[in-house]
Amino acid sequence: MESFYKMRAMKIKIMTLWVVILLAMPFVLIPNASAWTAGDEAAVFGHTFEEEYWTNDSIRVEGESGTNASLTASFVHVGEFSSFLIAFNNMNTTDGENVTEMILPYQLFGMYFKTPQNREVFIGAIFAFLLAHNETYGSNNLPDVGNEPAWYVIPLASDNTWPEYTPAVEPIPATKISDTQYRFGMRYHNLTCRVVDANNPLGFWLSLAIPILQVVISELVIQYDITIDETGQVHAETLYTIGQVKELRLWGVDHAPADIIVDSMEISAVHYLSVFTSQYTVATEAGVELTPPTATTPLDEDISIRVGNNNERAFDIGLGREYSLINETTDPWTTVSTDETALNTLLGVRLSDLILVAWQAPFSAWLFAHMAYGLSAQLRSVYATVGSMVANVAAGSVFHNSNWWYGVTFPEWGSLRIEQDPVYTAYTNLFAESPSGAGVLVIILVVGVIAVVWLLRRRR
């Protein structure tokens, strides 16, 4: 009997990731309304897109097979600029009398605005995973996956592996800091993370299915600080914290984190950027056009996204170069260093990368399509329904796409707490006169939506 329950517990752990996929499916299958008019979003969010700012942290989603979830949505609206965050709080699946709670830091951050040349722009960002590597190749302090040992660190708290560390999530509601500054985000406590092998297919699938190596991260915080300056530029600073590794378990045996996480190991935060648009280029801050990399490529300049035949800068990704290291095991906490330098890099896309985030694609597409359709009168005039817009994008008849993955590597880590702050700058038409007679060209820049599925199909 005891072996039966052990097998059942193992089955639940193996199926955790697939439960997430099943939960996302109802969003794709829900019939779209035949029409959408301004204000209809109140039925979903309890608020409208005309309000200045709001947060709803108790949006319930009922799935099939005993699954349900709670989501948080935050929103800021100033003039023709809007920013939003949609994130999971938690998910629960019921199997008879057993209830398994899952907490994972899925976050879709998006912005909608018009450029000074009056072009509509939608931009989103989705956190993919943490990536640890052992710096043994090239001495460049970058994750040269395929040439040196590397591991995905996937936050997915599904049970109390360590009873003394109870996972929890805390939405940070939208707040108006000043007349031109707003802030919202999510905070996660005691996240159990599955460490998955990124070195070879056998190790990848084995460690994805079986919890060979697990760690507890004390905290993961992602806050978005929105500031609008006097020129109309919008600065969205991401306040990003990776808590200290508190516990580590290898093959069921507890180890001190320092025994496994040696000094030569480094950690990176990886995001994926898939761009849908009719006209766009991805360039350095100086305007040099970039092509998607096939291997690790260090960045010396910020990434700039330009629209309209490369004649207008719409968006910059400026990742903060400095970060701090903090030791949480002391009382009070000890700041080890405040002037460490983070490295920016573009990463070549690997099939295993796509597999890990593939479940997000249909869910993100459904969310982003509805946000874009509800915010843009231009899109509603072009497409009769949300479904028709998604169908055209997915078929490639309207937009083409490209995948961009970028990482922020922290060379000094030692399993300590990391605090770092990348900065995003949007170039809008706020406080500027619109060009007379200028037509509106709708540009959609979507991070990690249908392009993930498209790439998977292309690789078959």
HUZIZI-V558817 format. One record per residue. RES is the residue in one small letter. OMEGA is omega as a letter, one per 30 degrees, with the letter a starting at -180 (999 if undefined). NEAR is the number of other C-alpha atoms within 8 Angstrom. D_FIRST is the distance of its C-alpha to the first C-alpha in Angstrom with 1 decimal. Layout:
RES & OMEGA & NEAR & D_FIRST
RES & OMEGA & NEAR & D_FIRST
This chain:
m & a & 4 & 0.0
e & l & 5 & 3.8
s & l & 6 & 5.4
f & a & 7 & 5.0
y & l & 8 & 6.6
k & l & 8 & 8.8
m & a & 8 & 9.9
r & l & 8 & 10.7
a & l & 8 & 12.6
m & l & 9 & 14.4
k & l & 8 & 15.4
i & a & 8 & 16.9
k & a & 11 & 18.8
i & a & 10 & 20.1
m & a & 8 & 21.3
t & a & 9 & 23.0
l & a & 7 & 26.4
w & l & 7 & 26.3
v & l & 10 & 25.7
v & l & 9 & 28.9
i & a & 10 & 30.7
l & l & 9 & 29.6
l & a & 11 & 30.8
a & a & 12 & 34.2
m & a & 10 & 34.8
p & l & 10 & 35.8
f & a & 9 & 38.8
v & a & 9 & 40.1
l & a & 6 & 39.7
i & l & 6 & 41.5
p & l & 4 & 45.0
n & l & 7 & 47.7
a & a & 7 & 50.4
s & l & 6 & 53.7
a & l & 6 & 55.6
w & l & 10 & 55.1
t & a & 6 & 57.8
a & a & 7 & 58.1
g & a & 7 & 56.1
d & a & 10 & 53.4
e & l & 12 & 51.0
a & l & 9 & 51.0
a & a & 7 & 48.7
v & a & 8 & 46.0
f & a & 10 & 46.7
g & l & 8 & 48.6
h & l & 10 & 51.5
t & l & 10 & 54.1
f & l & 10 & 55.3
e & l & 5 & 58.6
e & a & 9 & 57.3
e & l & 9 & 58.0
y & l & 11 & 54.5
w & l & 12 & 51.2
t & l & 10 & 47.4
n & a & 10 & 44.8
d & a & 11 & 41.4
s & l & 7 & 39.5
i & a & 11 & 39.8
r & l & 8 & 36.8
v & l & 8 & 35.5
e & l & 7 & 33.2
g & l & 10 & 31.5
e & l & 9 & 29.5
s & l & 6 & 25.7
g & l & 9 & 25.3
t & l & 13 & 27.1
n & a & 13 & 30.0
a & l & 13 & 32.0
s & a & 13 & 34.8
l & l & 14 & 37.8
t & l & 15 & 40.9
a & l & 13 & 44.3
s & a & 15 & 47.4
f & l & 14 & 50.9
v & a & 13 & 54.4
h & l & 13 & 57.6
v & a & 7 & 61.1
g & l & 6 & 63.8
e & l & 9 & 62.7
f & l & 12 & 59.9
s & l & 12 & 56.3
s & a & 11 & 53.1
f & l & 11 & 49.6
l & l & 13 & 46.0
i & a & 11 & 42.9
a & l & 12 & 39.6
f & l & 14 & 35.9
n & l & 14 & 34.9
n & l & 12 & 31.2
m & l & 12 & 28.9
n & l & 12 & 25.9
t & a & 12 & 23.4
t & l & 11 & 21.3
d & a & 7 & 18.2
g & l & 5 & 17.4
e & a & 5 & 17.1
n & l & 6 & 16.7
v & l & 9 & 20.1
t & l & 9 & 20.9
e & l & 11 & 24.4
m & l & 11 & 26.4
i & l & 15 & 29.7
l & a & 10 & 31.9
p & l & 9 & 35.6
y & l & 8 & 37.0
q & l & 10 & 40.6
l & l & 12 & 43.5
f & a & 11 & 46.8
g & l & 11 & 49.9
m & l & 12 & 53.7
y & l & 14 & 56.4
f & l & 12 & 60.0
k & a & 13 & 63.4
t & l & 12 & 65.2
p & l & 13 & 68.8
q & l & 10 & 69.8
n & l & 13 & 67.9
r & l & 12 & 65.0
e & a & 13 & 61.7
v & l & 14 & 58.8
f & l & 13 & 55.0
i & l & 11 & 53.0
g & l & 11 & 49.3
a & l & 13 & 47.0
i & l & 13 & 43.2
f & a & 11 & 41.3
a & a & 8 & 39.3
f & l & 11 & 37.5
l & a & 11 & 38.3
l & l & 13 & 39.0
a & l & 13 & 39.0
h & l & 13 & 41.0
n & a & 10 & 42.2
e & a & 14 & 46.0
t & a & 8 & 47.0
y & l & 8 & 49.1
g & a & 4 & 52.6
s & a & 7 & 52.6
n & l & 6 & 52.9
n & l & 9 & 50.1
l & a & 12 & 48.7
p & l & 13 & 45.4
d & a & 9 & 46.6
v & a & 11 & 43.3
g & l & 8 & 43.4
n & l & 6 & 45.7
e & a & 12 & 43.6
p & a & 12 & 40.0
a & a & 14 & 38.7
w & l & 12 & 35.6
y & l & 13 & 34.9
v & a & 12 & 33.7
i & l & 10 & 32.1
p & l & 11 & 31.6
l & a & 12 & 28.6
a & a & 13 & 26.8
s & l & 11 & 23.5
d & l & 7 & 21.4
n & l & 9 & 22.0
t & l & 5 & 21.5
w & a & 6 & 23.8
p & a & 6 & 23.6
e & l & 4 & 27.2
y & a & 8 & 28.4
t & l & 9 & 28.0
p & l & 12 & 29.3
a & l & 9 & 32.1
v & a & 11 & 34.9
e & l & 8 & 38.4
p & l & 10 & 41.0
i & a & 9 & 44.5
p & l & 11 & 46.9
a & a & 14 & 50.1
t & l & 9 & 52.9
k & a & 9 & 56.6
i & l & 8 & 57.6
s & a & 6 & 61.3
d & a & 5 & 63.6
t & a & 9 & 62.4
q & a & 11 & 59.0
y & a & 13 & 55.5
r & l & 13 & 52.0
f & a & 12 & 48.4
g & a & 14 & 45.0
m & l & 12 & 41.4
r & l & 12 & 39.7
y & a & 13 & 36.0
h & l & 12 & 34.5
n & a & 12 & 31.7
l & l & 16 & 30.8
t & a & 14 & 27.9
c & l & 13 & 29.3
r & l & 14 & 27.7
v & a & 15 & 30.1
v & a & 13 & 30.6
d & l & 12 & 32.7
a & a & 14 & 36.1
n & l & 11 & 37.4
n & a & 7 & 36.2
p & a & 7 & 34.3
l & l & 6 & 31.3
g & l & 11 & 30.8
f & a & 13 & 31.3
w & a & 8 & 28.6
l & a & 8 & 26.1
s & l & 13 & 26.6
l & a & 12 & 26.7
a & a & 8 & 23.3
i & l & 9 & 21.6
p & a & 11 & 22.4
i & a & 10 & 24.1
l & l & 12 & 26.7
q & l & 12 & 26.7
v & l & 13 & 29.3
v & l & 13 & 30.2
i & a & 16 & 33.7
s & a & 11 & 35.2
e & l & 13 & 37.2
l & a & 13 & 38.5
v & l & 12 & 41.6
i & l & 11 & 43.7
q & l & 12 & 46.9
y & a & 11 & 49.7
d & a & 13 & 53.2
i & l & 12 & 55.8
t & l & 10 & 59.4
i & a & 10 & 62.4
d & a & 9 & 65.6
e & l & 6 & 69.2
t & a & 7 & 69.5
g & l & 12 & 66.6
q & l & 12 & 64.2
v & l & 12 & 60.6
h & l & 13 & 58.7
a & a & 12 & 54.9
e & l & 11 & 53.6
t & l & 12 & 49.9
l & a & 13 & 48.8
y & a & 12 & 45.8
t & l & 12 & 43.6
i & a & 11 & 40.7
g & a & 11 & 39.1
q & l & 13 & 38.3
v & a & 13 & 35.2
k & a & 9 & 33.5
e & l & 11 & 30.3
l & a & 13 & 29.2
r & l & 12 & 25.9
l & a & 10 & 25.9
w & l & 7 & 22.9
g & a & 6 & 20.9
v & l & 6 & 23.7
d & l & 8 & 26.2
h & l & 10 & 29.8
a & a & 8 & 33.1
p & a & 11 & 34.4
a & l & 8 & 37.6
d & a & 7 & 36.0
i & a & 7 & 35.0
i & a & 9 & 37.5
v & a & 8 & 40.7
d & a & 7 & 44.3
s & l & 7 & 44.9
m & l & 13 & 42.2
e & a & 16 & 43.4
i & a & 12 & 41.9
s & l & 12 & 43.3
a & a & 11 & 42.8
v & l & 13 & 43.0
h & l & 12 & 44.3
y & a & 14 & 45.1
l & l & 13 & 48.4
s & a & 15 & 48.9
v & l & 13 & 52.4
f & l & 12 & 53.5
t & l & 11 & 57.2
s & l & 9 & 60.3
q & l & 8 & 62.2
y & l & 11 & 60.7
t & l & 11 & 60.8
v & a & 11 & 58.6
a & l & 13 & 60.9
t & a & 12 & 61.3
e & a & 10 & 63.1
a & l & 6 & 66.3
g & l & 7 & 65.9
v & a & 7 & 65.0
e & a & 8 & 62.8
l & l & 8 & 59.4
t & a & 5 & 57.5
p & a & 8 & 53.7
p & l & 10 & 52.7
t & l & 7 & 50.8
a & a & 9 & 50.0
t & a & 13 & 50.1
t & a & 8 & 53.5
p & l & 9 & 54.6
l & l & 9 & 56.4
d & a & 5 & 59.5
e & l & 7 & 60.3
d & l & 11 & 58.6
i & l & 11 & 57.4
s & l & 14 & 59.8
i & a & 12 & 59.2
r & a & 15 & 62.5
v & l & 13 & 63.4
g & l & 8 & 66.3
n & l & 9 & 67.2
n & a & 9 & 66.4
n & l & 7 & 69.2
e & l & 9 & 67.3
r & a & 11 & 64.6
a & a & 13 & 61.9
f & l & 11 & 59.2
d & l & 13 & 58.6
i & a & 11 & 55.3
g & a & 10 & 56.4
l & a & 11 & 53.6
g & a & 10 & 54.4
r & a & 8 & 55.1
e & l & 11 & 54.4
y & a & 14 & 51.2
s & l & 14 & 50.2
l & a & 14 & 47.6
i & l & 12 & 46.1
n & a & 12 & 44.0
e & a & 11 & 41.6
t & l & 5 & 40.5
t & l & 7 & 43.9
d & g & 6 & 45.0
p & l & 5 & 46.9
w & a & 9 & 46.0
t & l & 9 & 48.3
t & a & 9 & 50.0
v & a & 8 & 50.1
s & l & 8 & 52.3
t & a & 9 & 53.9
d & l & 7 & 55.7
e & a & 10 & 53.2
t & l & 9 & 54.1
a & a & 12 & 51.6
l & l & 13 & 52.3
n & a & 12 & 52.3
t & l & 13 & 51.3
l & a & 14 & 50.9
l & l & 13 & 47.9
g & a & 10 & 47.8
v & l & 12 & 45.0
r & a & 6 & 42.2
l & l & 7 & 39.9
s & l & 8 & 36.8
d & a & 8 & 38.6
l & a & 11 & 38.9
i & a & 8 & 35.4
l & a & 7 & 34.2
v & a & 10 & 36.5
a & a & 9 & 36.7
w & a & 11 & 34.6
q & a & 11 & 37.3
a & a & 14 & 40.1
p & a & 13 & 39.9
f & a & 13 & 39.0
s & l & 12 & 41.9
a & a & 11 & 44.3
w & a & 10 & 43.7
l & a & 8 & 44.2
f & l & 10 & 47.2
a & a & 11 & 48.9
h & l & 9 & 48.8
m & a & 8 & 50.1
a & a & 11 & 52.9
y & a & 12 & 53.9
g & a & 13 & 54.0
l & a & 9 & 56.0
s & l & 8 & 58.5
a & l & 8 & 61.2
q & l & 7 & 62.2
l & l & 10 & 58.9
r & l & 12 & 58.9
s & a & 7 & 62.4
v & a & 6 & 61.3
y & a & 9 & 58.0
a & a & 9 & 57.8
t & l & 12 & 54.0
v & a & 12 & 51.3
g & a & 7 & 49.8
s & l & 9 & 53.0
m & l & 10 & 53.3
v & a & 10 & 49.8
a & l & 8 & 50.4
n & l & 11 & 53.7
v & a & 10 & 52.2
a & a & 9 & 49.2
a & l & 7 & 51.6
g & a & 8 & 53.8
s & a & 8 & 56.9
v & a & 8 & 57.7
f & l & 10 & 56.3
h & a & 9 & 55.4
n & l & 9 & 53.0
s & a & 9 & 52.1
n & l & 11 & 49.2
w & l & 12 & 49.7
w & l & 12 & 47.2
y & a & 12 & 48.4
g & l & 12 & 46.9
v & a & 12 & 47.9
t & l & 15 & 47.2
f & a & 11 & 47.1
p & l & 12 & 48.3
e & a & 6 & 47.8
w & a & 13 & 44.2
g & l & 10 & 42.4
s & l & 9 & 39.4
l & l & 12 & 41.8
r & a & 15 & 42.4
i & l & 13 & 44.7
e & a & 11 & 47.1
q & a & 11 & 49.2
d & l & 12 & 51.2
p & a & 13 & 52.0
v & l & 12 & 54.8
y & l & 13 & 55.4
t & l & 12 & 58.9
a & l & 11 & 59.8
y & a & 12 & 63.4
t & l & 13 & 64.3
n & l & 14 & 67.4
l & l & 11 & 66.9
f & l & 7 & 70.3
a & l & 8 & 72.0
e & l & 6 & 74.2
s & l & 9 & 72.8
p & a & 8 & 75.0
s & l & 4 & 77.3
g & a & 4 & 76.6
a & l & 8 & 73.5
g & l & 6 & 71.0
v & l & 7 & 67.3
l & a & 7 & 65.2
v & l & 9 & 61.5
i & l & 13 & 59.4
i & l & 12 & 55.6
l & a & 12 & 53.8
v & l & 14 & 50.1
v & l & 12 & 47.6
g & l & 14 & 44.4
v & a & 15 & 44.5
i & a & 11 & 45.1
a & l & 13 & 46.4
v & l & 13 & 42.9
v & a & 10 & 42.2
w & a & 9 & 45.7
l & l & 8 & 45.2
l & l & 10 & 42.0
r & a & 7 & 43.9
r & a & 6 & 46.8
r & a & 5 & 44.7
r & 999 & 4 & 43.2
